[in-house]
């Protein structure tokens, strides 16, 4: 009787393992793994970016407020990463937050950017970088007016506009 009991338990464990192995093969990988990442050395980036773009995109600089070419830009189209061309923000999510930098309520899709906690300059903020090339774009704040409640505060220098 004891042997039969052990046999039933053993069979049960094997069955469970079998089920969990089947499930593991059907779990979808996050979409972020499908983005073809671009990796370049600092010297290679310096060759393809202007000094201003390099300072912001590669060294996490910030352009002067109210100075960027897209701060008051209102044409309809899409804003792509100035370093790699990845589509990041749509013009219909752009709004004037009065902060001096182009502001958006949403990204084209959440896999296009990476969110990282940034404790620099005595503040706790969420930095936004391009998921494809790693370029610094700006920060996101939770005081946006739109449905998302978010304000993506982005350097013009990190963007290129496409009609
Ligand atoms: Fe990029």
Backbone and ligand atoms as CSV (ligand in chain L), in Angstrom:
chain,resi,resn,atom,element,x,y,z
A,1,UNK,N,N,0.841,-1.211,0.000
A,1,UNK,CA,C,0.000,0.000,0.000
A,1,UNK,C,C,0.875,1.259,0.000
A,2,UNK,N,N,1.950,1.229,0.869
A,2,UNK,CA,C,2.860,2.380,0.947
A,2,UNK,C,C,3.551,2.625,-0.402
A,3,UNK,N,N,3.949,1.510,-1.065
A,3,UNK,CA,C,4.620,1.628,-2.367
A,3,UNK,C,C,3.700,2.248,-3.420
A,4,UNK,N,N,2.456,1.837,-3.392
A,4,UNK,CA,C,1.483,2.371,-4.362
A,4,UNK,C,C,1.326,3.883,-4.140
A,5,UNK,N,N,1.266,4.287,-2.844
A,5,UNK,CA,C,1.117,5.712,-2.495
A,5,UNK,C,C,2.294,6.532,-3.047
A,6,UNK,N,N,3.537,6.009,-2.837
A,6,UNK,CA,C,4.736,6.696,-3.341
A,6,UNK,C,C,4.717,6.779,-4.859
A,7,UNK,N,N,4.242,5.718,-5.492
A,7,UNK,CA,C,4.186,5.673,-6.957
A,7,UNK,C,C,3.261,6.773,-7.487
A,8,UNK,N,N,2.109,6.964,-6.789
A,8,UNK,CA,C,1.135,7.985,-7.215
A,8,UNK,C,C,1.757,9.378,-7.081
A,9,UNK,N,N,2.472,9.623,-5.932
A,9,UNK,CA,C,3.104,10.936,-5.716
A,9,UNK,C,C,4.158,11.199,-6.791
A,10,UNK,N,N,4.997,10.174,-7.065
A,10,UNK,CA,C,6.052,10.328,-8.078
A,10,UNK,C,C,5.453,10.658,-9.428
A,11,UNK,N,N,4.386,9.960,-9.788
A,11,UNK,CA,C,3.740,10.200,-11.086
A,11,UNK,C,C,3.201,11.627,-11.154
A,12,UNK,N,N,2.638,12.066,-9.994
A,12,UNK,CA,C,2.101,13.424,-9.939
A,12,UNK,C,C,3.184,14.464,-10.183
A,13,UNK,N,N,4.380,14.298,-9.587
A,13,UNK,CA,C,5.473,15.259,-9.763
A,13,UNK,C,C,5.934,15.310,-11.211
A,14,UNK,N,N,6.057,14.112,-11.820
A,14,UNK,CA,C,6.491,14.060,-13.222
A,14,UNK,C,C,5.482,14.787,-14.108
A,15,UNK,N,N,4.180,14.580,-13.810
A,15,UNK,CA,C,3.142,15.230,-14.603
A,15,UNK,C,C,3.244,16.744,-14.492
A,16,UNK,N,N,3.463,17.245,-13.242
A,16,UNK,CA,C,3.560,18.694,-13.038
A,16,UNK,C,C,4.740,19.265,-13.826
A,17,UNK,N,N,5.888,18.564,-13.735
A,17,UNK,CA,C,7.057,19.035,-14.478
A,17,UNK,C,C,6.764,19.098,-15.963
A,18,UNK,N,N,6.085,18.071,-16.433
A,18,UNK,CA,C,5.764,18.022,-17.860
A,18,UNK,C,C,4.919,19.209,-18.270
A,19,UNK,N,N,3.922,19.546,-17.444
A,19,UNK,CA,C,3.038,20.673,-17.767
A,19,UNK,C,C,3.819,21.977,-17.757
A,20,UNK,N,N,4.682,22.184,-16.708
A,20,UNK,CA,C,5.383,23.463,-16.631
A,20,UNK,C,C,6.362,23.629,-17.790
A,21,UNK,N,N,6.954,22.514,-18.239
A,21,UNK,CA,C,7.871,22.637,-19.381
A,21,UNK,C,C,7.112,23.046,-20.636
A,22,UNK,N,N,5.914,22.475,-20.827
A,22,UNK,CA,C,5.113,22.840,-21.992
A,22,UNK,C,C,4.776,24.324,-21.969
A,23,UNK,N,N,4.388,24.837,-20.760
A,23,UNK,CA,C,4.011,26.239,-20.650
A,23,UNK,C,C,5.175,27.158,-20.967
A,24,UNK,N,N,6.390,26.777,-20.527
A,24,UNK,CA,C,7.535,27.671,-20.696
A,24,UNK,C,C,7.836,27.919,-22.172
A,25,UNK,N,N,7.496,26.963,-23.008
A,25,UNK,CA,C,7.786,27.161,-24.436
A,25,UNK,C,C,6.785,28.097,-25.093
A,26,UNK,N,N,5.624,28.333,-24.436
A,26,UNK,CA,C,4.606,29.188,-25.060
A,26,UNK,C,C,4.648,30.620,-24.547
A,27,UNK,N,N,5.495,30.910,-23.505
A,27,UNK,CA,C,5.561,32.275,-22.964
A,27,UNK,C,C,6.213,33.181,-24.005
A,28,UNK,N,N,5.512,34.300,-24.311
A,28,UNK,CA,C,6.036,35.236,-25.315
A,28,UNK,C,C,7.143,36.088,-24.712
A,29,UNK,N,N,8.179,36.330,-25.483
A,29,UNK,CA,C,9.242,37.224,-25.027
A,29,UNK,C,C,8.761,38.657,-25.181
A,30,UNK,N,N,9.229,39.600,-24.295
A,30,UNK,CA,C,8.831,41.005,-24.435
A,30,UNK,C,C,9.208,41.531,-25.808
A,31,UNK,N,N,8.392,42.470,-26.331
A,31,UNK,CA,C,8.639,42.994,-27.670
A,31,UNK,C,C,9.948,43.756,-27.764
A,32,UNK,N,N,10.439,44.253,-26.603
A,32,UNK,CA,C,11.673,45.037,-26.635
A,32,UNK,C,C,12.838,44.221,-27.197
A,33,UNK,N,N,12.785,42.897,-27.047
A,33,UNK,CA,C,13.875,42.085,-27.549
A,33,UNK,C,C,13.874,42.038,-29.080
A,34,UNK,N,N,12.773,42.511,-29.705
A,34,UNK,CA,C,12.688,42.449,-31.157
A,34,UNK,C,C,13.300,43.689,-31.815
A,35,UNK,N,N,13.623,44.720,-31.021
A,35,UNK,CA,C,14.245,45.911,-31.591
A,35,UNK,C,C,15.716,45.613,-31.878
A,36,UNK,N,N,16.135,45.895,-33.127
A,36,UNK,CA,C,17.545,45.713,-33.476
A,36,UNK,C,C,18.333,46.879,-32.908
A,37,UNK,N,N,19.128,46.603,-31.899
A,37,UNK,CA,C,19.858,47.671,-31.231
A,37,UNK,C,C,21.075,48.108,-32.050
A,38,UNK,N,N,21.370,49.401,-31.962
A,38,UNK,CA,C,22.539,49.956,-32.640
A,38,UNK,C,C,23.592,50.257,-31.582
A,39,UNK,N,N,24.787,49.739,-31.778
A,39,UNK,CA,C,25.865,50.036,-30.846
A,39,UNK,C,C,27.045,50.629,-31.606
A,40,UNK,N,N,27.511,51.790,-31.158
A,40,UNK,CA,C,28.661,52.451,-31.767
A,40,UNK,C,C,29.592,52.921,-30.647
A,41,UNK,N,N,30.862,53.077,-30.980
A,41,UNK,CA,C,31.809,53.627,-30.010
A,41,UNK,C,C,31.591,55.139,-29.934
A,42,UNK,N,N,32.150,55.768,-28.899
A,42,UNK,CA,C,32.046,57.228,-28.771
A,42,UNK,C,C,32.586,57.924,-30.014
A,43,UNK,N,N,33.709,57.440,-30.548
A,43,UNK,CA,C,34.291,58.057,-31.748
A,43,UNK,C,C,33.364,57.931,-32.948
A,44,UNK,N,N,32.723,56.771,-33.077
A,44,UNK,CA,C,31.789,56.584,-34.198
A,44,UNK,C,C,30.591,57.517,-34.075
A,45,UNK,N,N,30.072,57.700,-32.846
A,45,UNK,CA,C,28.945,58.625,-32.657
A,45,UNK,C,C,29.376,60.049,-32.985
A,46,UNK,N,N,30.601,60.426,-32.602
A,46,UNK,CA,C,31.078,61.793,-32.871
A,46,UNK,C,C,31.121,62.091,-34.366
A,47,UNK,N,N,31.319,61.039,-35.172
A,47,UNK,CA,C,31.390,61.235,-36.626
A,47,UNK,C,C,30.009,61.479,-37.237
A,48,UNK,N,N,28.957,60.938,-36.630
A,48,UNK,CA,C,27.625,61.045,-37.245
A,48,UNK,C,C,26.709,62.058,-36.543
A,49,UNK,N,N,27.107,62.546,-35.373
A,49,UNK,CA,C,26.283,63.527,-34.655
A,49,UNK,C,C,26.991,64.877,-34.617
A,50,UNK,N,N,26.178,65.960,-34.573
A,50,UNK,CA,C,26.770,67.286,-34.383
A,50,UNK,C,C,27.262,67.362,-32.926
A,51,UNK,N,N,28.140,68.329,-32.607
A,51,UNK,CA,C,28.603,68.452,-31.218
A,51,UNK,C,C,27.440,68.613,-30.231
A,52,UNK,N,N,26.403,69.385,-30.630
A,52,UNK,CA,C,25.242,69.586,-29.742
A,52,UNK,C,C,24.483,68.263,-29.553
A,53,UNK,N,N,24.284,67.534,-30.653
A,53,UNK,CA,C,23.588,66.239,-30.556
A,53,UNK,C,C,24.381,65.266,-29.693
A,54,UNK,N,N,25.698,65.256,-29.866
A,54,UNK,CA,C,26.537,64.328,-29.092
A,54,UNK,C,C,26.430,64.639,-27.599
A,55,UNK,N,N,26.465,65.931,-27.261
A,55,UNK,CA,C,26.422,66.325,-25.844
A,55,UNK,C,C,25.113,65.879,-25.177
A,56,UNK,N,N,23.996,66.017,-25.901
A,56,UNK,CA,C,22.702,65.652,-25.315
A,56,UNK,C,C,22.474,64.144,-25.402
A,57,UNK,N,N,22.617,63.593,-26.605
A,57,UNK,CA,C,22.273,62.175,-26.819
A,57,UNK,C,C,23.244,61.205,-26.141
A,58,UNK,N,N,24.527,61.503,-26.180
A,58,UNK,CA,C,25.516,60.545,-25.665
A,58,UNK,C,C,26.023,60.916,-24.278
A,59,UNK,N,N,25.950,62.214,-23.927
A,59,UNK,CA,C,26.470,62.615,-22.611
A,59,UNK,C,C,25.370,63.116,-21.691
A,60,UNK,N,N,24.127,62.862,-22.059
A,60,UNK,CA,C,22.953,63.187,-21.234
A,60,UNK,C,C,22.869,64.664,-20.897
A,61,UNK,N,N,23.236,65.508,-21.854
A,61,UNK,CA,C,23.124,66.951,-21.645
A,61,UNK,C,C,21.684,67.412,-21.804
A,62,UNK,N,N,21.463,68.698,-21.534
A,62,UNK,CA,C,20.129,69.292,-21.688
A,62,UNK,C,C,20.263,70.591,-22.454
A,63,UNK,N,N,19.475,70.751,-23.522
A,63,UNK,CA,C,19.522,72.005,-24.274
A,63,UNK,C,C,18.883,73.117,-23.437
A,64,UNK,N,N,19.257,74.355,-23.728
A,64,UNK,CA,C,18.688,75.498,-23.006
A,64,UNK,C,C,17.179,75.542,-23.244
A,65,UNK,N,N,16.374,75.818,-22.199
A,65,UNK,CA,C,14.924,75.905,-22.405
A,65,UNK,C,C,14.581,77.017,-23.398
A,66,UNK,N,N,13.513,76.835,-24.140
A,66,UNK,CA,C,12.994,77.782,-25.142
A,66,UNK,C,C,13.946,77.976,-26.317
A,67,UNK,N,N,15.007,77.167,-26.417
A,67,UNK,CA,C,15.993,77.353,-27.486
A,67,UNK,C,C,15.843,76.325,-28.601
A,68,UNK,N,N,15.166,75.223,-28.339
A,68,UNK,CA,C,15.138,74.117,-29.290
A,68,UNK,C,C,14.242,74.380,-30.495
A,69,UNK,N,N,14.616,73.792,-31.640
A,69,UNK,CA,C,13.880,74.075,-32.878
A,69,UNK,C,C,12.474,73.472,-32.880
A,70,UNK,N,N,12.177,72.541,-32.001
A,70,UNK,CA,C,10.841,71.924,-32.013
A,70,UNK,C,C,9.958,72.353,-30.842
A,71,UNK,N,N,10.431,73.286,-30.029
A,71,UNK,CA,C,9.645,73.688,-28.849
A,71,UNK,C,C,8.248,74.176,-29.250
A,72,UNK,N,N,8.187,75.056,-30.268
A,72,UNK,CA,C,6.890,75.596,-30.692
A,72,UNK,C,C,6.455,75.016,-32.041
A,73,UNK,N,N,7.075,73.930,-32.449
A,73,UNK,CA,C,6.782,73.323,-33.755
A,73,UNK,C,C,5.403,72.671,-33.733
A,74,UNK,N,N,4.570,72.962,-34.795
A,74,UNK,CA,C,3.190,72.463,-34.751
A,74,UNK,C,C,2.776,71.664,-35.981
A,75,UNK,N,N,3.695,71.352,-36.894
A,75,UNK,CA,C,3.314,70.587,-38.090
A,75,UNK,C,C,2.878,69.171,-37.719
A,76,UNK,N,N,2.065,68.581,-38.618
A,76,UNK,CA,C,1.612,67.210,-38.377
A,76,UNK,C,C,2.626,66.210,-38.940
A,77,UNK,N,N,3.005,65.261,-38.118
A,77,UNK,CA,C,3.977,64.265,-38.564
A,77,UNK,C,C,4.476,63.449,-37.388
A,78,UNK,N,N,5.700,62.967,-37.551
A,78,UNK,CA,C,6.247,62.092,-36.515
A,78,UNK,C,C,7.667,62.532,-36.162
A,79,UNK,N,N,7.999,62.443,-34.901
A,79,UNK,CA,C,9.338,62.797,-34.423
A,79,UNK,C,C,10.133,61.508,-34.220
A,80,UNK,N,N,11.296,61.448,-34.882
A,80,UNK,CA,C,12.140,60.257,-34.782
A,80,UNK,C,C,13.410,60.598,-34.011
A,81,UNK,N,N,14.114,59.570,-33.551
A,81,UNK,CA,C,15.386,59.763,-32.859
A,81,UNK,C,C,16.401,60.361,-33.827
A,82,UNK,N,N,17.054,61.456,-33.440
A,82,UNK,CA,C,18.019,62.127,-34.316
A,82,UNK,C,C,19.250,61.262,-34.564
A,83,UNK,N,N,19.498,60.285,-33.706
A,83,UNK,CA,C,20.692,59.457,-33.855
A,83,UNK,C,C,20.448,58.214,-34.700
A,84,UNK,N,N,19.265,57.609,-34.579
A,84,UNK,CA,C,19.054,56.319,-35.261
A,84,UNK,C,C,17.796,56.250,-36.107
A,85,UNK,N,N,16.934,57.275,-36.046
A,85,UNK,CA,C,15.741,57.310,-36.886
A,85,UNK,C,C,14.551,56.530,-36.343
A,86,UNK,N,N,14.648,55.974,-35.166
A,86,UNK,CA,C,13.526,55.221,-34.595
A,86,UNK,C,C,12.348,56.166,-34.323
A,87,UNK,N,N,11.134,55.760,-34.722
A,87,UNK,CA,C,9.948,56.599,-34.541
A,87,UNK,C,C,9.570,56.641,-33.063
A,88,UNK,N,N,9.484,57.866,-32.500
A,88,UNK,CA,C,9.307,57.998,-31.045
A,88,UNK,C,C,8.008,58.681,-30.636
A,89,UNK,N,N,7.696,59.846,-31.250
A,89,UNK,CA,C,6.534,60.617,-30.802
A,89,UNK,C,C,5.725,61.104,-32.003
A,90,UNK,N,N,4.387,61.110,-31.843
A,90,UNK,CA,C,3.493,61.627,-32.886
A,90,UNK,C,C,3.118,63.068,-32.557
A,91,UNK,N,N,2.943,63.878,-33.620
A,91,UNK,CA,C,2.617,65.295,-33.413
A,91,UNK,C,C,1.281,65.467,-32.683
A,92,UNK,N,N,0.349,64.509,-32.830
A,92,UNK,CA,C,-0.951,64.695,-32.166
A,92,UNK,C,C,-0.890,64.455,-30.656
A,93,UNK,N,N,0.261,64.063,-30.142
A,93,UNK,CA,C,0.413,63.937,-28.681
A,93,UNK,C,C,1.282,65.070,-28.122
A,94,UNK,N,N,1.678,66.021,-29.002
A,94,UNK,CA,C,2.538,67.134,-28.575
A,94,UNK,C,C,1.685,68.244,-27.969
A,95,UNK,N,N,2.159,68.840,-26.902
A,95,UNK,CA,C,1.442,69.964,-26.304
A,95,UNK,C,C,2.449,70.939,-25.702
A,96,UNK,N,N,1.981,72.189,-25.478
A,96,UNK,CA,C,2.857,73.192,-24.895
A,96,UNK,C,C,2.708,73.163,-23.378
A,97,UNK,N,N,3.724,72.624,-22.721
A,97,UNK,CA,C,3.685,72.517,-21.257
A,97,UNK,C,C,4.220,73.788,-20.605
A,98,UNK,N,N,4.715,74.733,-21.434
A,98,UNK,CA,C,5.244,75.980,-20.893
A,98,UNK,C,C,6.594,75.835,-20.220
A,99,UNK,N,N,7.225,74.672,-20.419
A,99,UNK,CA,C,8.479,74.385,-19.707
A,99,UNK,C,C,9.713,74.716,-20.554
A,100,UNK,N,N,9.514,74.998,-21.847
A,100,UNK,CA,C,10.648,75.362,-22.691
A,100,UNK,C,C,11.206,74.232,-23.527
A,101,UNK,N,N,10.650,73.032,-23.367
A,101,UNK,CA,C,11.092,71.900,-24.185
A,101,UNK,C,C,9.875,71.255,-24.862
A,102,UNK,N,N,10.044,70.630,-26.021
A,102,UNK,CA,C,8.927,69.904,-26.637
A,102,UNK,C,C,8.374,68.875,-25.649
A,103,UNK,N,N,7.050,68.864,-25.511
A,103,UNK,CA,C,6.420,67.953,-24.556
A,103,UNK,C,C,5.387,67.085,-25.259
A,104,UNK,N,N,5.340,65.833,-24.883
A,104,UNK,CA,C,4.418,64.866,-25.489
A,104,UNK,C,C,3.703,64.114,-24.366
A,105,UNK,N,N,2.446,63.717,-24.663
A,105,UNK,CA,C,1.680,62.974,-23.650
A,105,UNK,C,C,1.905,61.468,-23.762
A,106,UNK,N,N,2.530,61.030,-24.864
A,106,UNK,CA,C,2.719,59.583,-25.014
A,106,UNK,C,C,3.826,59.300,-26.033
A,107,UNK,N,N,4.346,58.084,-26.003
A,107,UNK,CA,C,5.294,57.629,-27.026
A,107,UNK,C,C,4.526,56.832,-28.072
A,108,UNK,N,N,5.140,56.654,-29.248
A,108,UNK,CA,C,4.512,55.867,-30.319
A,108,UNK,C,C,4.130,54.483,-29.785
A,109,UNK,N,N,5.049,53.818,-29.138
A,109,UNK,CA,C,4.706,52.658,-28.306
A,109,UNK,C,C,5.803,52.462,-27.269
A,110,UNK,N,N,5.419,51.829,-26.153
A,110,UNK,CA,C,6.289,51.835,-24.978
A,110,UNK,C,C,7.580,51.047,-25.182
A,111,UNK,N,N,7.647,50.239,-26.243
A,111,UNK,CA,C,8.877,49.476,-26.471
A,111,UNK,C,C,9.963,50.339,-27.122
A,112,UNK,N,N,9.583,51.560,-27.578
A,112,UNK,CA,C,10.551,52.404,-28.287
A,112,UNK,C,C,11.494,53.158,-27.357
A,113,UNK,N,N,11.142,53.224,-26.070
A,113,UNK,CA,C,11.985,53.943,-25.118
A,113,UNK,C,C,12.271,53.065,-23.904
A,114,UNK,N,N,13.325,53.449,-23.183
A,114,UNK,CA,C,13.687,52.762,-21.942
A,114,UNK,C,C,13.571,53.770,-20.811
A,115,UNK,N,N,12.962,53.360,-19.708
A,115,UNK,CA,C,12.735,54.226,-18.553
A,115,UNK,C,C,13.758,53.872,-17.461
A,116,UNK,N,N,14.504,54.873,-16.979
A,116,UNK,CA,C,15.533,54.618,-15.970
A,116,UNK,C,C,15.458,55.667,-14.866
A,117,UNK,N,N,15.522,55.235,-13.620
A,117,UNK,CA,C,15.520,56.188,-12.498
A,117,UNK,C,C,16.799,57.015,-12.539
A,118,UNK,N,N,16.657,58.341,-12.450
A,118,UNK,CA,C,17.784,59.262,-12.558
A,118,UNK,C,C,17.841,60.111,-11.282
A,119,UNK,N,N,18.915,59.939,-10.505
A,119,UNK,CA,C,19.045,60.677,-9.235
A,119,UNK,C,C,20.029,61.835,-9.350
A,120,UNK,N,N,20.340,62.274,-10.579
A,120,UNK,CA,C,21.327,63.339,-10.749
A,120,UNK,C,C,20.734,64.706,-10.395
A,121,UNK,N,N,21.611,65.679,-10.146
A,121,UNK,CA,C,21.238,67.080,-9.874
A,121,UNK,C,C,20.292,67.229,-8.686
A,122,UNK,N,N,20.393,66.329,-7.705
A,122,UNK,CA,C,19.595,66.454,-6.483
A,122,UNK,C,C,18.112,66.188,-6.675
A,123,UNK,N,N,17.744,65.566,-7.794
A,123,UNK,CA,C,16.328,65.274,-8.055
A,123,UNK,C,C,16.165,63.783,-8.327
A,124,UNK,N,N,14.953,63.293,-8.136
A,124,UNK,CA,C,14.657,61.918,-8.557
A,124,UNK,C,C,13.703,62.018,-9.738
A,125,UNK,N,N,14.217,61.663,-10.915
A,125,UNK,CA,C,13.414,61.761,-12.138
A,125,UNK,C,C,13.484,60.433,-12.891
A,126,UNK,N,N,12.666,60.322,-13.929
A,126,UNK,CA,C,12.725,59.140,-14.791
A,126,UNK,C,C,13.283,59.556,-16.142
A,127,UNK,N,N,14.476,59.072,-16.435
A,127,UNK,CA,C,15.126,59.391,-17.708
A,127,UNK,C,C,14.539,58.534,-18.830
A,128,UNK,N,N,14.443,59.127,-20.020
A,128,UNK,CA,C,13.976,58.402,-21.192
A,128,UNK,C,C,15.125,58.286,-22.181
A,129,UNK,N,N,15.435,57.052,-22.577
A,129,UNK,CA,C,16.445,56.859,-23.620
A,129,UNK,C,C,15.831,56.076,-24.779
A,130,UNK,N,N,16.418,56.232,-25.952
A,130,UNK,CA,C,15.963,55.501,-27.139
A,130,UNK,C,C,16.323,54.019,-26.978
A,131,UNK,N,N,15.323,53.147,-27.150
A,131,UNK,CA,C,15.569,51.712,-26.952
A,131,UNK,C,C,16.488,51.143,-28.029
A,132,UNK,N,N,16.539,51.812,-29.191
A,132,UNK,CA,C,17.327,51.272,-30.295
A,132,UNK,C,C,18.818,51.639,-30.208
A,133,UNK,N,N,19.096,52.918,-29.871
A,133,UNK,CA,C,20.503,53.350,-29.890
A,133,UNK,C,C,21.024,53.749,-28.513
A,134,UNK,N,N,20.137,53.815,-27.515
A,134,UNK,CA,C,20.577,54.189,-26.170
A,134,UNK,C,C,20.748,55.681,-25.973
A,135,UNK,N,N,20.376,56.494,-26.972
A,135,UNK,CA,C,20.547,57.941,-26.876
A,135,UNK,C,C,19.624,58.565,-25.837
A,136,UNK,N,N,20.170,59.549,-25.098
A,136,UNK,CA,C,19.367,60.261,-24.093
A,136,UNK,C,C,18.378,61.177,-24.803
A,137,UNK,N,N,17.100,61.102,-24.401
A,137,UNK,CA,C,16.060,61.923,-25.022
A,137,UNK,C,C,15.590,63.034,-24.089
A,138,UNK,N,N,15.369,62.701,-22.818
A,138,UNK,CA,C,14.855,63.663,-21.851
A,138,UNK,C,C,14.338,62.922,-20.634
A,139,UNK,N,N,13.238,63.449,-20.054
A,139,UNK,CA,C,12.660,62.817,-18.861
A,139,UNK,C,C,11.148,62.755,-19.007
A,140,UNK,N,N,10.518,61.882,-18.231
A,140,UNK,CA,C,9.048,61.824,-18.203
A,140,UNK,C,C,8.574,62.149,-16.789
A,141,UNK,N,N,7.509,62.976,-16.720
A,141,UNK,CA,C,6.945,63.391,-15.435
A,141,UNK,C,C,5.456,63.005,-15.398
A,142,UNK,N,N,4.924,62.893,-14.183
A,142,UNK,CA,C,3.531,62.433,-14.066
A,142,UNK,C,C,2.559,63.589,-13.882
A,143,UNK,N,N,2.890,64.761,-14.447
A,143,UNK,CA,C,2.004,65.926,-14.299
A,143,UNK,C,C,1.422,66.367,-15.643
A,144,UNK,N,N,1.296,65.429,-16.576
A,144,UNK,CA,C,0.750,65.753,-17.898
A,144,UNK,C,C,-0.748,65.987,-17.853
A,145,UNK,N,N,-1.249,66.819,-18.779
A,145,UNK,CA,C,-2.677,67.166,-18.765
A,145,UNK,C,C,-3.563,66.146,-19.484
A,146,UNK,N,N,-2.993,65.350,-20.341
A,146,UNK,CA,C,-3.801,64.450,-21.171
A,146,UNK,C,C,-4.216,63.209,-20.381
A,147,UNK,N,N,-4.944,62.324,-21.044
A,147,UNK,CA,C,-5.462,61.110,-20.417
A,147,UNK,C,C,-4.348,60.275,-19.779
A,148,UNK,N,N,-3.193,60.247,-20.429
A,148,UNK,CA,C,-2.084,59.436,-19.918
A,148,UNK,C,C,-1.569,59.976,-18.585
A,149,UNK,N,N,-1.774,61.283,-18.340
A,149,UNK,CA,C,-1.249,61.909,-17.126
A,149,UNK,C,C,0.260,62.106,-17.170
A,150,UNK,N,N,0.855,61.853,-18.350
A,150,UNK,CA,C,2.315,61.921,-18.453
A,150,UNK,C,C,2.760,63.109,-19.300
A,151,UNK,N,N,3.957,63.595,-18.991
A,151,UNK,CA,C,4.580,64.662,-19.778
A,151,UNK,C,C,5.988,64.216,-20.125
A,152,UNK,N,N,6.173,63.820,-21.378
A,152,UNK,CA,C,7.508,63.459,-21.864
A,152,UNK,C,C,8.177,64.760,-22.284
A,153,UNK,N,N,9.182,65.174,-21.529
A,153,UNK,CA,C,9.883,66.437,-21.730
A,153,UNK,C,C,11.183,66.111,-22.477
A,154,UNK,N,N,11.228,66.471,-23.763
A,154,UNK,CA,C,12.262,65.929,-24.657
A,154,UNK,C,C,13.096,67.050,-25.276
A,155,UNK,N,N,14.387,66.838,-25.378
A,155,UNK,CA,C,15.269,67.801,-26.040
A,155,UNK,C,C,15.014,67.800,-27.543
A,156,UNK,N,N,14.849,69.000,-28.136
A,156,UNK,CA,C,14.711,69.097,-29.601
A,156,UNK,C,C,15.905,68.475,-30.302
A,157,UNK,N,N,17.079,68.671,-29.721
A,157,UNK,CA,C,18.327,68.179,-30.321
A,157,UNK,C,C,18.302,66.655,-30.513
A,158,UNK,N,N,17.538,65.954,-29.681
A,158,UNK,CA,C,17.483,64.489,-29.769
A,158,UNK,C,C,16.496,64.017,-30.820
A,159,UNK,N,N,15.763,64.962,-31.437
A,159,UNK,CA,C,14.686,64.589,-32.361
A,159,UNK,C,C,14.924,65.099,-33.770
A,160,UNK,N,N,14.321,64.424,-34.742
A,160,UNK,CA,C,14.181,64.919,-36.116
A,160,UNK,C,C,12.713,64.778,-36.463
A,161,UNK,N,N,12.164,65.797,-37.169
A,161,UNK,CA,C,10.744,65.746,-37.525
A,161,UNK,C,C,10.576,65.225,-38.952
A,162,UNK,N,N,9.598,64.340,-39.134
A,162,UNK,CA,C,9.249,63.829,-40.478
A,162,UNK,C,C,7.785,64.117,-40.729
A,163,UNK,N,N,7.483,64.763,-41.874
A,163,UNK,CA,C,6.081,65.084,-42.217
A,163,UNK,C,C,5.314,63.816,-42.540
L,1,FE,FE,FE,17.891,56.223,-31.238
